């Protein structure tokens, strides 16, 4: 993973608004923090945590659509 080689990328991965240039929304739930190389075990199967990616995409979509969910929108994803 690139972040393991370039630690300057870690702060980008931890920012839920990295895909919304010029917009920083409210604090997001701590479950949204990216952790380099983490995997989630679900019922004996291992899978990548998609919440990290989904959070950024949802906030970008909200911005591109003119903030229909508001600028104070908080996104949380539970498995």
C-alpha positions in Angstrom: 0.0 0.0 0.0 1.3 3.4 -0.9 0.5 4.9 2.5 2.8 2.4 4.2 5.7 3.8 2.0 4.6 7.5 2.1 3.4 8.5 5.5 2.3 11.9 4.2 -0.7 10.1 2.6 -2.0 8.9 6.0 -3.5 12.3 6.8 -5.3 12.3 3.4 -6.7 8.8 4.2 -8.0 10.0 7.5 -9.9 13.0 6.1 -13.5 12.1 5.3 -13.7 15.3 3.1 -10.6 14.5 1.0 -12.8 14.3 -2.2 -14.5 17.6 -1.5 -11.9 20.3 -2.3 -12.6 23.6 -0.5 -15.2 22.1 1.8 -14.6 20.7 5.3 -17.8 19.5 7.1 -18.4 18.7 10.7 -16.5 16.1 12.7 -17.5 12.6 11.6 -17.9 9.5 13.8 -14.6 7.9 14.8 -15.5 4.7 13.0 -14.8 6.5 9.7 -11.1 6.9 10.4 -8.9 5.1 7.9 -6.4 2.7 9.3 -3.7 1.6 6.9 -4.0 -2.1 6.1 -6.9 -2.9 8.3 -9.3 -5.7 7.5 -12.6 -6.6 9.1 -13.6 -10.1 10.0 -17.3 -10.9 9.4 -18.6 -14.4 10.3 -15.2 -16.0 9.7 -14.6 -14.3 6.4 -12.2 -11.4 5.9 -13.1 -8.4 3.8 -11.8 -4.9 3.3 -13.6 -2.1 5.2 -15.6 -0.2 2.6 -16.9 2.4 5.0 -13.7 4.4 4.6 -14.2 4.7 0.8 -18.0 5.1 1.0 -17.8 8.0 3.4 -15.7 10.0 1.1 -17.9 9.2 -1.9 -21.1 10.1 0.0 -19.7 13.5 1.1 -18.5 14.2 -2.5 -21.9 13.3 -3.9 -23.5 15.6 -1.3 -21.3 18.4 -2.4 -21.7 17.9 -6.1 -25.5 17.8 -5.8 -25.5 21.1 -4.0 -25.7 19.8 -0.4 -29.2 18.2 -0.4 -28.3 16.6 2.9 -26.9 19.9 4.3 -23.5 21.1 5.0 -23.7 19.7 8.5 -24.3 16.2 7.3 -22.8 13.4 9.3 -22.4 10.0 7.6 -21.9 6.8 9.6 -21.9 3.2 8.3 -22.4 0.1 10.3 -22.0 -3.4 9.1 
